[in-house]
C-alpha cells in the first residue's frame, strides 16, 4: 500500500501579499476612514468616557457634601432670636447712630428707631435705603456676585457689590465676608441649588436649603457685622418670612431725614 502525505500547511512566511493585494481583500463598496480619523474617533470615545465618569464623581461628591452641610444646619440654632430682641438702633437729632436697650429708651432720648437690634456697619441711611430700593432684586444680585468667588475670591465679590449694589465700604465688607463664609460652610448646598434650581421658599414657606444654610451658619456673624439687614429694618423682601416674628415693626417714620441734616 502506498502512503501519501497530506499537503504541508502554509506558514505565515510562505504567504506574502502585496499592498495592492491587501487592498483587493477589502469588501467592495466600503469606504474605510484614514488612520488619523480612526485614531481621532478612539480619542473622542475615550474622552467621552472620562467626562462621563468625572461627571458622575462630581455629582456624588456634590450630594454627599450637601448632605453633610444639611446635617450641620439641622444642628445649628435658629436665628429667630435676632428678631425678637428688645434693643434697637436709633438716630439722634444730630444724625448720630446710637444703640438703645429698648424703643422706650430711644424715644426718651429723642432718638428715632432706625432698625431693631444693635447697630452695625450697615446701620446708616445709604445702606438701608439700598435695602428698600432693591428689596425684590438684592437676593438675585448677591447670588450673582457670590458666583464670582469661585474664580476671583473675596476681591471679585467685593468689586461686584461695589459696582452692582453700591453699599458703603464697611457694609460691603460685611456682605463680602458673608459670601466667603457661605463658600466655606454652604458651598455644596448652594451649588446644588444653582444646578437644580429652586425658589427662595417652598410651598410651605420654608427657606430653600442654600438660604437656610446661609441663615443659620453664617447669619449670626453677618448680623453682628452689619447690624441692619432688611428684616431688622422693617423691609419685606423677595424672601418669604414670618412677618409677625421676623420683620421689625417698630421703625419710626422720618428717621432718614436726620441723616440729611
FIVONU-581885 format. One line per field, with one value per residue: x, y, z of N, C-alpha, C in turn; residue number from 1. Coordinates in Angstrom, 3 decimals. Example, Ala and Ser with C-alpha at 12.3 -4.5 7.8 and 13.67 -1.06 7.14 Angstrom:
// FIVONU-581885
n.xx <- (13.190  12.850)
n.yy <- (-5.690  -2.250)
n.zz <- (7.800  7.080)
ca.xx <- (12.300  13.670)
ca.yy <- (-4.500  -1.060)
ca.zz <- (7.800  7.140)
c.xx <- (13.200  12.900)
c.yy <- (-3.300  0.030)
c.zz <- (7.800  7.870)
nr <- (1  2)
// end
This chain:
// FIVONU-581885
n.xx <- (0.874  0.581  1.598  0.435  1.418  -0.139  -0.788  1.543  0.807  0.476  2.736  3.020  5.194  5.299  3.267  2.981  1.732  1.122  0.755  -1.268  -2.684  -3.602  -5.325  -7.227  -8.477  -10.315  -13.794  -15.924  -17.187  -17.158  -16.083  -13.268  -12.190  -9.399  -6.283  -5.653  -8.138  -9.456  -7.930  -8.539  -11.289  -11.207  -9.970  -11.927  -14.018  -12.799  -12.400  -15.040  -15.889  -14.245  -15.113  -17.774  -17.442  -16.126  -18.142  -20.111  -18.714  -18.430  -21.116  -21.717  -19.938  -20.921  -23.566  -23.054  -21.532  -23.460  -25.306  -23.835  -23.466  -26.144  -26.760  -25.194  -26.474  -28.985  -28.286  -27.644  -28.481  -31.605  -32.066  -33.949  -34.006  -32.565  -34.387  -36.197  -35.243  -35.149  -33.593  -32.685  -31.621  -30.931  -31.426  -30.030  -31.117  -29.096  -28.106  -26.515  -25.669  -27.070  -27.027  -29.716  -31.355  -34.052  -37.148  -38.496  -36.406  -34.962  -36.811  -37.082  -34.697  -35.055  -34.498  -34.909  -36.125  -34.221  -33.736  -34.474  -32.606  -29.011  -26.756  -24.703  -22.240  -23.789  -25.741  -27.030  -28.192  -27.708  -27.195  -29.476  -31.452  -30.744  -31.326  -34.126  -34.753  -33.901  -35.291  -36.613  -34.780  -32.224  -31.453  -31.056  -29.028  -26.959  -26.492  -25.454  -23.114  -21.858  -21.147  -18.854  -16.859  -15.742  -13.751  -12.516  -12.283  -12.543  -12.090  -13.190  -15.866  -16.354  -15.864  -17.925  -20.253  -19.752  -19.949  -22.476  -24.345  -23.598  -23.091  -22.021  -18.494  -17.759  -20.072  -20.191  -18.018  -19.064  -21.063  -19.501  -17.849  -19.803  -20.539  -18.126  -18.051  -20.211  -19.053  -17.340  -18.928  -21.371  -21.128  -21.488  -24.213  -25.318  -24.299  -25.561  -28.207  -27.965  -27.519  -29.737  -31.823  -34.560  -37.013  -36.944  -38.412  -40.250  -43.458  -44.590  -43.528  -41.042  -37.549  -35.283  -32.663  -30.109  -30.404  -31.242  -29.002  -27.129  -28.402  -28.366  -25.737  -23.985  -25.298  -25.381  -22.772  -22.790  -24.942  -23.965  -21.877  -23.104  -25.384  -27.822  -30.176  -32.481  -34.887  -34.623  -34.778  -37.375  -38.224  -39.886  -38.915  -37.965  -37.652  -39.495  -40.821  -41.672  -43.609  -44.723  -43.065  -40.440  -39.961  -39.132  -41.224  -41.203  -39.971  -39.344  -41.056  -39.524  -36.887  -34.778  -34.493  -32.975  -30.380  -29.892  -29.462)
n.yy <- (-1.192  2.152  4.997  8.317  11.590  14.300  17.612  20.144  22.587  26.024  28.381  31.558  32.778  31.779  33.042  35.882  38.951  41.560  45.169  46.070  43.717  43.306  45.481  44.650  42.688  43.881  44.416  45.241  48.507  49.576  52.338  52.916  54.805  57.097  56.381  58.424  59.466  57.315  57.067  59.522  59.171  57.127  58.495  60.435  58.845  57.799  60.177  60.983  58.958  59.447  62.042  61.477  59.761  61.498  63.390  61.879  61.346  63.971  64.714  62.838  63.579  66.162  65.706  64.242  66.127  68.184  66.866  66.507  69.189  69.922  68.390  69.702  72.166  71.481  70.979  73.436  76.483  78.252  81.478  83.157  84.566  86.880  88.620  89.142  90.532  93.106  95.381  98.273  100.166  103.487  106.877  109.938  113.403  114.846  113.204  111.103  107.677  105.476  102.975  101.432  100.043  99.577  100.452  102.418  103.601  104.765  106.647  108.215  109.527  111.182  110.024  108.477  105.300  103.309  100.684  97.344  95.640  95.629  98.278  98.436  98.091  98.516  100.147  102.763  105.610  105.375  102.610  101.273  102.475  101.475  98.781  98.960  99.975  97.904  95.657  93.593  92.544  92.228  89.742  88.108  89.589  89.472  86.733  86.420  87.911  86.334  84.081  84.870  84.426  81.930  82.036  84.504  85.074  86.832  89.499  89.804  89.426  91.570  93.738  93.317  93.761  96.417  97.619  96.802  97.084  99.069  99.448  101.031  101.213  99.778  98.317  96.838  95.180  93.504  92.102  90.852  89.219  87.548  86.123  84.768  83.184  81.511  80.166  78.489  77.031  76.385  75.682  73.318  72.856  75.215  75.259  73.015  73.968  75.942  74.398  72.623  74.331  76.251  77.847  80.721  80.078  77.174  75.561  75.540  77.722  77.432  78.127  77.709  75.212  76.362  79.095  78.643  77.404  79.483  81.334  80.126  79.225  81.225  83.555  84.676  85.881  87.682  89.389  90.491  91.985  93.662  94.788  96.218  94.554  93.572  92.597  93.425  96.096  96.529  95.882  94.171  91.561  89.750  87.267  84.989  85.490  85.077  87.497  88.547  87.661  88.051  90.415  93.673  95.838  98.289  100.472  103.893  106.392  108.742  108.748  108.784  111.397  112.625  111.966  113.556  116.056)
n.zz <- (0.000  -0.872  0.773  1.099  1.792  3.552  2.302  3.173  5.589  4.860  6.018  7.835  6.779  4.260  2.913  1.234  0.672  -1.561  -1.237  -2.898  -3.261  -0.666  -0.438  -2.285  -0.889  0.730  1.397  -1.317  -1.928  0.583  2.377  3.950  6.780  6.982  8.755  10.674  11.256  12.413  14.704  15.899  16.390  18.287  20.370  20.924  21.874  24.171  25.586  26.030  27.736  29.950  30.677  31.306  33.529  35.315  35.647  36.962  39.332  40.260  40.845  42.795  44.849  45.236  46.186  48.510  49.948  50.229  51.831  54.181  54.924  55.314  57.547  59.434  59.437  60.456  63.050  63.977  65.709  65.529  64.006  64.922  67.288  66.856  65.930  67.825  69.903  72.420  72.091  70.135  67.255  67.082  65.773  66.449  67.001  65.779  63.864  64.666  65.208  67.488  69.995  71.732  74.618  74.400  72.732  74.138  75.534  73.454  72.472  74.715  74.710  72.630  70.213  67.021  65.993  63.948  63.158  64.310  66.893  67.534  66.481  63.501  60.853  58.613  59.413  58.544  56.622  53.850  53.216  54.206  52.724  50.237  50.727  50.779  48.240  46.625  47.332  46.014  44.297  45.337  46.394  44.125  42.869  44.781  44.743  42.175  42.468  44.364  42.891  41.616  43.391  43.015  41.074  41.408  44.123  47.305  46.612  44.044  44.647  46.395  44.648  42.843  44.396  44.974  42.474  41.445  43.500  45.337  48.105  51.180  51.991  54.452  55.026  52.720  53.143  55.146  53.745  51.816  53.418  54.398  52.087  51.603  53.855  53.293  51.164  52.475  54.276  53.111  50.482  48.867  49.153  48.101  45.478  44.513  44.556  42.596  40.327  40.125  40.545  42.008  44.089  46.341  48.578  49.641  49.016  51.522  52.689  53.774  53.877  51.086  50.837  50.528  51.320  53.926  55.032  54.804  56.474  59.050  59.525  58.744  59.199  61.938  62.340  60.246  60.924  63.293  62.262  60.280  61.505  60.577  58.593  55.987  57.159  59.858  59.414  58.883  56.342  53.826  51.794  48.756  49.767  51.436  54.668  58.171  58.872  61.186  63.219  62.418  60.969  61.614  63.451  64.613  63.554  63.219  61.362  59.152  60.015  58.207  57.404  59.304  58.755  56.634  57.505)
ca.xx <- (0.000  1.402  1.115  0.652  1.410  -1.030  -0.034  2.034  0.084  1.285  3.057  2.920  6.339  5.071  2.243  3.409  0.800  1.492  -0.189  -2.441  -3.460  -4.301  -6.434  -8.255  -9.195  -11.370  -15.097  -16.196  -18.255  -16.979  -15.057  -12.621  -11.597  -7.941  -5.810  -5.739  -9.534  -9.757  -7.283  -9.322  -12.537  -10.920  -9.713  -13.208  -14.745  -12.120  -12.680  -16.435  -15.955  -13.620  -16.019  -18.938  -17.030  -15.870  -19.448  -20.719  -17.967  -18.776  -22.447  -21.657  -19.296  -21.846  -24.686  -22.527  -21.192  -24.698  -25.903  -23.043  -23.798  -27.514  -26.695  -24.669  -27.532  -30.023  -27.776  -27.414  -29.614  -32.371  -31.664  -35.149  -33.757  -32.045  -35.514  -37.104  -34.538  -35.764  -32.718  -32.894  -30.616  -31.619  -30.749  -30.224  -31.486  -27.942  -27.709  -25.623  -26.258  -26.956  -27.672  -30.614  -31.864  -35.476  -37.777  -38.790  -35.150  -34.642  -37.731  -36.783  -33.531  -35.461  -33.937  -35.851  -35.684  -33.850  -33.991  -34.408  -31.294  -27.862  -26.224  -23.532  -21.652  -24.813  -26.772  -26.941  -29.226  -27.378  -27.351  -30.859  -32.195  -30.451  -32.145  -35.523  -34.849  -33.574  -35.882  -37.058  -33.705  -30.924  -31.114  -30.500  -27.758  -25.938  -26.160  -24.563  -21.807  -21.254  -20.573  -17.532  -15.878  -15.108  -12.546  -11.861  -12.153  -13.287  -11.967  -14.168  -17.178  -16.423  -15.979  -19.256  -21.198  -19.460  -20.427  -23.882  -25.240  -23.104  -23.056  -20.887  -17.360  -17.789  -21.207  -19.771  -17.161  -19.933  -21.707  -18.460  -17.464  -20.891  -20.405  -16.965  -18.476  -21.015  -18.140  -16.722  -19.866  -22.607  -20.826  -22.108  -25.658  -25.698  -24.025  -26.667  -29.361  -27.714  -27.633  -31.080  -32.805  -35.480  -37.455  -36.424  -39.217  -41.100  -44.895  -44.941  -42.876  -39.717  -36.447  -34.565  -31.537  -28.988  -30.714  -31.285  -27.614  -26.572  -29.043  -28.004  -24.306  -23.242  -26.130  -25.013  -21.603  -23.192  -25.776  -23.080  -21.110  -23.945  -26.382  -29.074  -30.492  -33.801  -35.921  -34.430  -35.135  -38.808  -38.415  -40.303  -38.158  -38.399  -37.528  -40.642  -40.518  -42.768  -43.566  -45.064  -41.998  -39.095  -39.826  -39.233  -42.449  -41.123  -39.172  -40.024  -41.019  -38.780  -35.523  -33.809  -34.295  -31.962  -29.068  -29.759  -29.219)
ca.yy <- (0.000  3.356  6.060  9.694  12.581  15.448  18.829  20.936  23.857  27.198  29.218  32.987  33.188  31.343  33.880  37.271  39.674  42.947  46.177  46.076  42.502  43.545  46.388  43.902  41.826  44.647  44.319  46.305  49.435  50.111  53.369  52.913  56.107  57.075  56.043  59.537  59.639  56.222  57.440  60.625  58.614  56.419  59.524  61.051  57.886  57.756  61.446  60.947  58.062  60.156  63.124  60.857  59.279  62.668  63.982  61.035  61.593  65.320  64.729  62.064  64.449  67.274  65.247  63.900  67.386  68.874  66.135  66.832  70.566  69.943  67.860  70.773  73.181  70.963  71.039  74.844  77.179  79.183  82.879  83.938  85.446  88.166  89.466  89.295  91.251  94.414  96.511  98.905  101.128  104.757  108.023  111.129  114.594  115.350  112.214  110.092  106.356  105.162  101.750  101.610  98.758  99.417  101.541  103.482  104.296  105.597  107.777  109.082  110.329  111.903  109.348  107.707  103.923  103.040  99.257  96.504  95.062  96.526  98.961  97.828  98.853  98.836  100.958  104.142  105.942  104.929  101.168  100.851  102.923  100.475  97.606  99.201  100.144  96.642  94.571  92.484  92.147  92.090  88.318  87.660  90.288  88.929  85.396  86.604  88.342  85.195  83.173  85.361  83.965  80.689  82.339  85.752  85.224  87.885  90.790  89.831  89.588  92.961  94.626  93.123  94.500  97.839  98.091  96.494  97.446  100.360  99.563  101.761  100.273  98.884  97.404  95.942  94.173  92.543  91.258  90.026  88.197  86.577  85.256  83.890  82.197  80.529  79.353  77.502  76.224  76.077  75.689  72.187  73.075  76.307  74.833  72.111  74.800  76.610  73.423  72.060  75.407  76.248  79.155  81.097  79.365  76.115  75.831  75.746  78.936  77.107  78.587  76.659  74.718  77.301  80.236  78.184  77.202  80.827  81.962  79.534  79.017  82.465  84.696  85.361  86.740  88.773  90.329  91.210  92.944  94.621  95.460  96.311  93.823  94.012  92.308  94.306  97.457  96.573  95.782  92.856  91.347  88.651  86.031  84.907  85.431  85.235  88.943  88.872  87.291  88.352  91.734  94.715  96.629  99.483  101.507  105.191  107.111  110.000  108.702  109.081  112.843  113.064  111.826  114.581  117.358)
ca.zz <- (0.000  -0.943  1.653  0.597  2.893  3.342  1.951  4.308  5.760  4.539  7.182  7.583  5.968  2.891  2.284  1.152  -0.178  -1.830  -0.739  -3.784  -2.984  0.593  -0.723  -3.002  0.054  1.398  0.726  -2.284  -1.577  1.933  2.396  5.253  7.121  7.090  10.107  11.627  11.698  13.348  15.971  16.479  16.902  19.535  21.394  21.293  22.706  25.469  26.271  26.487  28.897  31.067  31.085  31.951  34.853  36.159  35.962  37.997  40.575  40.711  41.451  44.042  45.840  45.493  47.011  49.845  50.601  50.598  52.951  55.376  55.296  55.834  58.903  60.283  59.543  61.353  64.422  64.326  66.331  64.712  64.178  65.225  68.432  66.387  65.534  68.964  70.962  72.681  71.772  68.838  66.800  66.889  65.169  67.271  66.216  65.023  62.877  65.226  65.370  68.913  70.481  72.873  75.106  74.100  71.987  75.103  75.816  72.290  72.420  75.861  74.336  71.428  69.047  66.217  65.762  62.559  62.954  65.504  67.151  67.706  65.304  62.876  59.753  57.606  60.096  58.066  55.657  52.499  53.030  54.437  51.546  49.203  51.062  50.406  46.788  45.935  48.122  45.160  43.380  46.000  46.550  42.850  42.644  45.684  44.245  41.031  42.984  45.062  41.888  41.237  44.371  42.565  40.310  41.811  45.562  48.002  45.909  42.960  45.273  46.874  43.486  42.268  45.237  44.836  41.173  41.172  44.607  45.844  49.561  51.743  52.080  55.614  54.842  51.645  53.787  55.838  52.740  51.201  54.401  54.456  50.911  51.785  54.852  52.555  50.356  53.352  55.045  52.388  49.054  48.168  49.175  47.204  44.111  44.178  44.240  41.325  39.238  40.019  40.624  43.140  44.563  47.656  49.575  49.094  49.132  52.930  53.166  54.288  53.047  50.390  51.627  50.467  52.173  55.315  55.447  54.993  57.627  60.334  59.725  58.509  59.579  63.177  62.144  59.353  61.686  64.220  61.468  59.554  62.334  59.826  57.361  55.526  58.158  61.014  59.007  58.605  54.898  53.331  50.563  47.900  50.533  52.328  56.100  59.108  59.090  62.563  64.148  61.938  60.356  62.647  63.314  65.469  62.889  63.213  60.084  59.115  60.558  57.136  57.288  60.256  58.121  55.600  58.126)
c.xx <- (0.895  0.785  1.424  0.555  0.477  -0.204  0.365  1.274  1.012  1.516  2.925  4.044  6.130  4.091  2.708  2.503  1.299  0.419  -1.455  -3.321  -4.244  -5.500  -7.580  -9.054  -10.335  -12.679  -15.337  -17.332  -18.137  -15.810  -14.448  -12.011  -10.081  -7.507  -5.951  -7.160  -9.939  -9.152  -8.082  -10.630  -12.311  -10.681  -11.014  -14.010  -14.135  -12.406  -14.098  -16.586  -15.383  -14.540  -17.229  -18.587  -16.790  -17.178  -20.153  -20.044  -18.324  -20.118  -22.486  -21.054  -20.233  -22.957  -24.218  -22.195  -22.420  -25.372  -25.168  -23.371  -25.203  -27.563  -26.194  -25.710  -28.598  -29.596  -27.558  -28.680  -30.328  -31.900  -32.846  -34.930  -33.218  -33.175  -36.553  -36.435  -35.171  -34.898  -32.947  -31.719  -31.336  -30.755  -31.073  -30.640  -30.341  -27.430  -26.726  -26.379  -25.985  -27.680  -28.544  -31.128  -33.330  -35.967  -38.032  -37.541  -34.769  -35.524  -37.494  -35.594  -33.795  -34.805  -35.038  -35.276  -35.452  -34.076  -33.928  -33.004  -30.202  -27.420  -24.991  -23.074  -22.646  -25.931  -26.600  -27.987  -28.962  -27.707  -28.784  -31.757  -31.969  -31.268  -33.569  -35.682  -34.660  -34.224  -36.332  -35.969  -32.391  -30.504  -30.474  -29.148  -26.654  -25.539  -25.199  -23.172  -21.094  -20.595  -19.148  -16.453  -15.138  -13.809  -11.784  -11.718  -12.923  -13.211  -12.997  -15.579  -17.367  -16.639  -17.359  -20.311  -21.000  -20.049  -21.933  -24.846  -24.901  -23.318  -21.920  -19.748  -17.427  -18.937  -20.880  -18.879  -18.006  -20.577  -20.692  -18.031  -18.542  -20.824  -19.251  -17.226  -19.307  -20.130  -17.484  -17.743  -21.111  -22.380  -21.497  -23.620  -26.074  -25.391  -25.120  -27.914  -29.178  -27.924  -29.077  -32.181  -33.707  -35.814  -36.827  -37.127  -39.991  -42.563  -45.338  -44.327  -41.480  -38.646  -35.830  -33.285  -30.360  -29.225  -30.735  -29.871  -26.946  -27.110  -28.495  -26.501  -23.473  -24.000  -25.701  -23.824  -21.952  -24.001  -24.914  -22.281  -22.009  -24.860  -27.729  -29.088  -31.919  -34.883  -35.821  -34.821  -36.606  -39.149  -38.771  -39.664  -38.738  -38.177  -38.672  -40.232  -41.802  -42.779  -43.886  -43.939  -40.621  -38.911  -40.111  -40.442  -42.394  -40.267  -39.973  -39.955  -40.186  -37.354  -34.481  -33.490  -33.224  -30.549  -28.802  -29.433  -27.741)
c.yy <- (1.221  4.456  7.421  10.648  13.733  16.674  19.596  22.266  25.027  28.011  30.678  33.468  32.833  32.243  35.322  37.968  41.088  43.886  46.199  44.859  42.643  44.457  45.656  42.985  42.553  44.499  45.514  47.197  50.024  51.084  53.442  54.286  55.992  56.810  57.177  59.731  58.521  56.512  58.529  60.104  57.876  57.411  60.163  60.123  57.833  59.024  61.477  60.063  58.749  61.251  62.563  60.407  60.442  63.347  63.194  61.282  62.959  65.336  63.900  62.910  65.585  66.849  64.877  65.166  68.142  68.191  66.425  68.245  70.660  69.409  68.922  71.875  72.741  71.028  72.476  75.471  78.072  80.608  83.769  84.912  86.809  89.146  89.612  89.988  92.618  95.597  96.998  99.819  102.421  105.816  109.257  112.310  115.149  114.346  111.172  108.782  105.885  103.860  102.069  100.238  98.516  100.596  102.717  104.295  105.219  106.832  108.751  109.989  111.166  111.329  108.584  106.319  103.709  101.572  98.528  95.928  96.106  97.139  98.224  98.672  99.186  99.694  102.425  104.355  105.405  103.453  100.702  101.328  101.969  99.208  97.780  99.285  98.821  95.437  93.374  91.969  91.821  90.636  87.783  88.299  89.718  87.512  85.486  87.044  87.183  84.227  83.582  84.903  82.722  80.948  83.545  85.973  86.412  89.223  90.897  90.032  91.035  93.925  94.522  93.883  96.009  98.402  97.936  96.929  98.812  100.521  100.499  100.758  99.292  97.877  96.387  94.830  93.090  91.574  90.325  88.902  87.132  85.599  84.280  82.845  81.107  79.616  78.259  76.528  75.776  75.851  74.539  72.380  74.126  75.986  73.880  72.900  75.504  75.658  72.981  73.111  75.277  77.663  79.459  80.340  78.246  76.455  76.085  77.016  78.706  77.616  77.426  76.326  75.687  78.496  79.833  77.976  78.545  81.467  81.435  79.466  80.288  83.705  85.405  86.310  87.927  89.824  91.154  92.279  94.045  95.424  95.458  95.303  94.200  93.769  93.231  95.750  97.594  96.436  94.342  92.662  90.193  87.285  85.998  84.719  85.452  86.700  89.332  88.630  87.778  89.747  92.803  95.616  97.935  100.584  102.804  105.831  108.386  109.938  109.059  110.568  113.343  112.893  112.916  115.941  117.718)
c.zz <- (0.000  -0.091  1.051  1.767  2.542  3.031  3.198  4.379  5.513  5.800  6.803  6.704  4.502  2.144  2.333  0.150  -0.368  -1.274  -1.576  -3.533  -1.672  0.383  -1.400  -2.089  0.756  0.649  -0.178  -1.757  -0.185  1.923  3.791  5.544  7.207  8.534  11.108  12.143  12.657  14.714  16.689  17.080  18.226  20.682  21.866  22.204  24.099  26.273  26.822  27.721  30.131  31.595  31.820  33.365  35.811  36.566  37.067  39.345  41.147  41.436  42.740  45.159  46.234  46.447  48.424  50.613  51.070  51.793  54.253  55.855  55.880  57.263  59.870  60.484  60.547  62.818  64.895  64.895  65.319  65.002  64.558  66.376  68.008  66.056  66.640  70.135  71.185  72.251  70.345  68.533  66.445  66.230  65.999  66.401  65.385  63.990  63.366  65.401  66.795  69.216  71.687  73.310  74.782  73.277  72.921  75.420  74.666  72.251  73.568  75.561  73.087  70.170  68.315  65.944  64.268  62.214  64.285  65.651  67.234  66.387  64.776  61.707  58.643  58.191  59.722  56.978  54.261  52.313  53.249  53.293  50.373  49.454  50.546  48.886  46.038  46.609  47.295  44.221  44.085  46.183  45.272  42.588  43.518  45.285  43.073  41.469  43.671  44.085  41.516  42.207  43.897  41.818  40.849  43.295  46.107  47.275  44.786  43.504  45.721  45.701  42.846  43.069  45.071  43.547  41.012  42.264  45.188  47.343  49.968  51.969  53.253  55.514  53.749  52.206  54.463  54.855  52.068  52.142  54.524  53.274  51.104  52.871  54.178  51.709  51.193  53.941  54.276  50.895  48.307  48.061  48.155  45.742  43.638  43.800  42.900  40.146  39.030  40.107  41.838  43.568  45.916  48.778  48.892  49.351  50.562  53.508  53.715  53.323  52.283  51.160  51.645  51.395  53.645  55.862  55.712  56.263  58.953  60.582  59.542  58.951  60.851  63.021  61.251  60.113  62.649  63.488  60.908  60.459  61.640  58.678  56.991  56.561  59.360  60.706  58.656  57.144  54.519  51.964  49.750  48.548  51.537  53.783  56.909  59.536  60.521  63.539  63.723  61.361  61.404  62.399  64.101  64.850  62.822  61.830  60.216  59.634  59.503  57.054  58.225  59.701  57.095  56.193  58.084)
nr <- (1  2  3  4  5  6  7  8  9  10  11  12  13  14  15  16  17  18  19  20  21  22  23  24  25  26  27  28  29  30  31  32  33  34  35  36  37  38  39  40  41  42  43  44  45  46  47  48  49  50  51  52  53  54  55  56  57  58  59  60  61  62  63  64  65  66  67  68  69  70  71  72  73  74  75  76  77  78  79  80  81  82  83  84  85  86  87  88  89  90  91  92  93  94  95  96  97  98  99  100  101  102  103  104  105  106  107  108  109  110  111  112  113  114  115  116  117  118  119  120  121  122  123  124  125  126  127  128  129  130  131  132  133  134  135  136  137  138  139  140  141  142  143  144  145  146  147  148  149  150  151  152  153  154  155  156  157  158  159  160  161  162  163  164  165  166  167  168  169  170  171  172  173  174  175  176  177  178  179  180  181  182  183  184  185  186  187  188  189  190  191  192  193  194  195  196  197  198  199  200  201  202  203  204  205  206  207  208  209  210  211  212  213  214  215  216  217  218  219  220  221  222  223  224  225  226  227  228  229  230  231  232  233  234  235  236  237  238  239  240  241  242  243  244  245  246  247  248  249  250  251  252  253  254  255  256  257  258  259  260  261)
// end
